[in-house]
Amino acid sequence: MKKNICVFCGASLGQDIEYQTAAKQLGKLIASQNRRLIYGGGNKGLMGVIANEVLENGGEVIGIIPEALVKAETSHHGITQLQVVNDMHARKARMAELADGFIAMPGGSGTLEEIFEVWTGAQIGYHEKPVALLNVKLFWQPMLQFLNHAVNEGFIRQSFYNTLIVSDSPSHLLQTMDQYIPKDLNRWIKR
């Protein structure tokens, strides 16, 4: 059975070519490891880069995009399957439903919202899927410092913080996700 990897990333390319290089590396690995990409359905920015790389390497891509963003994000009509949903809430719910694990690449507020929602879902007990950050150019370091501050101030449990998988290597990230074993986190909801 194929593993569906949901990648949250920007509809922009960012200021450095390293972001695109990492998206291409991750896309190539997803395809070569017989995984399926689940993503936001656009053809701009890092979203387009990773989707195209998966396709160019013979992989499958499922894009989920809200109807209102079909034109704004220039939906990708060359992917395996494009699902148009009503709104952002439906987009995130559908992506979470299809995914076996989540990776956030560099991105903006939408990427932050998406990764925090699925990470919180793991804490609450809605799912037991791995949640990861691809730390290209140490992009996530300032946020990780803040999260450590929240741990130190008693707002995030250290055991929960430790569930977040972080790496600057796409291959190491996928390997670590494959080895992920949900720990007893004293979740609020028991499955």
C-alpha positions in Angstrom: 0.0 0.0 0.0 1.3 3.5 -0.9 2.0 5.9 1.9 0.5 9.3 1.4 2.8 12.1 2.4 1.1 15.4 2.9 3.4 18.3 2.2 2.5 21.8 3.3 4.6 24.5 1.6 4.5 28.0 0.2 2.8 29.2 -3.0 6.0 31.3 -3.3 9.5 30.2 -4.1 11.2 32.1 -1.4 14.4 34.1 -1.7 16.9 31.3 -2.1 17.3 28.5 -4.7 17.9 26.0 -1.9 14.2 26.0 -1.1 13.4 24.8 -4.7 16.3 22.3 -4.5 14.9 20.8 -1.3 11.4 20.6 -2.8 12.8 18.8 -5.9 14.8 16.4 -3.7 11.7 15.6 -1.6 9.5 15.2 -4.6 11.9 12.8 -6.3 12.1 10.7 -3.1 8.4 10.6 -2.7 8.1 9.2 -6.2 11.0 6.9 -6.1 9.9 5.4 -2.8 6.4 4.7 -4.3 4.7 7.2 -2.0 1.9 9.5 -3.1 2.0 13.3 -2.6 -0.9 15.0 -1.0 -0.7 18.8 -1.2 -2.5 22.1 -1.7 -3.3 21.7 -5.4 -1.5 24.8 -6.8 1.1 25.1 -9.5 2.9 28.2 -8.1 5.8 28.4 -5.8 7.2 25.4 -3.9 3.8 23.7 -4.3 4.3 23.6 -8.0 7.9 22.6 -7.8 7.3 19.6 -5.6 4.2 18.4 -7.5 6.0 18.7 -10.8 9.0 16.8 -9.5 6.8 13.9 -8.2 5.1 13.7 -11.6 8.4 13.9 -13.6 9.6 10.9 -11.6 6.6 8.8 -12.3 4.8 9.4 -8.9 1.2 10.2 -8.1 0.0 13.6 -6.9 -3.4 14.5 -5.3 -4.1 18.2 -4.9 -6.8 19.6 -2.6 -7.8 23.2 -3.3 -10.7 25.4 -2.3 -13.0 26.6 -5.1 -12.2 30.3 -4.3 -8.4 29.6 -4.8 -8.6 27.7 -8.0 -7.8 30.9 -10.0 -5.9 32.7 -7.3 -3.4 29.9 -6.8 -3.6 28.7 -10.4 -4.7 25.2 -9.7 -2.5 22.5 -11.2 -4.5 20.6 -13.8 -1.6 18.3 -14.8 -1.6 16.3 -11.6 -3.0 12.8 -11.0 -6.1 14.1 -9.2 -7.3 17.6 -8.3 -10.1 17.7 -5.7 -11.9 21.1 -5.4 -13.5 21.6 -2.0 -15.7 24.4 -0.6 -13.2 26.2 1.7 -9.9 26.1 3.6 -11.4 24.0 6.5 -12.5 21.4 4.0 -9.1 21.5 2.3 -7.2 20.8 5.6 -9.7 18.1 6.7 -9.4 16.3 3.4 -5.6 16.5 3.3 -5.5 15.2 6.9 -7.9 12.4 6.0 -5.7 11.2 3.1 -2.3 11.6 4.7 -0.2 9.0 6.5 2.2 11.7 7.7 2.8 15.4 7.4 5.8 17.5 6.3 6.0 21.3 6.4 8.5 22.9 4.1 9.2 26.6 4.3 6.1 28.6 3.7 4.0 31.5 5.1 1.1 31.8 7.4 -1.0 29.1 5.6 1.8 26.6 6.0 2.1 27.5 9.7 -1.6 27.1 10.2 -1.7 23.7 8.5 1.3 22.2 10.4 0.2 23.5 13.8 -3.3 22.1 13.2 -2.1 18.6 12.5 0.5 18.7 15.2 -2.2 19.8 17.7 -4.4 17.1 16.4 -1.8 14.5 17.4 -1.6 16.0 20.9 -5.3 15.9 21.4 -5.5 12.4 20.0 -7.3 12.9 16.7 -4.6 11.0 14.9 -1.2 9.2 15.5 0.5 10.2 12.3 4.1 11.7 12.2 4.5 15.4 11.9 7.7 16.8 10.5 9.5 20.0 9.5 12.0 20.1 6.6 14.4 22.6 8.0 15.9 24.0 4.8 18.5 26.7 5.5 17.4 26.4 9.2 14.2 28.1 8.2 12.3 26.6 11.2 15.0 27.5 13.8 13.4 30.7 15.1 10.0 28.9 15.5 11.7 25.9 17.3 13.4 28.4 19.7 10.0 29.9 20.4 8.5 26.4 21.0 11.3 25.6 23.4 10.5 28.8 25.2 6.9 27.7 25.4 8.1 24.4 26.9 10.3 26.2 29.4 7.3 28.4 30.4 5.1 25.4 30.9 2.7 25.8 27.9 3.9 22.8 25.9 4.9 19.5 27.4 8.5 18.4 26.6 7.2 14.9 25.6 4.9 16.5 23.0 7.6 18.8 21.7 9.8 15.7 21.2 7.2 14.2 18.8 8.0 16.9 16.2 10.4 15.4 13.6 13.0 18.0 12.3 15.7 17.5 9.7 17.3 19.4 6.9 17.6 16.1 4.9 14.5 14.9 2.9 15.7 11.3 3.0 16.4 11.4 6.7 13.0 13.0 7.3 11.1 10.3 5.4 13.1 7.5 7.1 12.4 8.9 10.5 8.7 9.3 9.7 8.7 5.6 8.6 10.1 4.6 12.0 7.8 6.9 14.0 6.0 5.1 16.8 3.3 7.1 18.6 4.2 7.5 22.2 1.8 7.7 25.1 1.4 11.4 25.4 -1.5 11.4 27.8 -3.7 12.5 25.0 -7.0 14.2 25.7 -8.9 11.8 23.5 -8.2 8.0 23.8 -8.3 6.2 20.4 
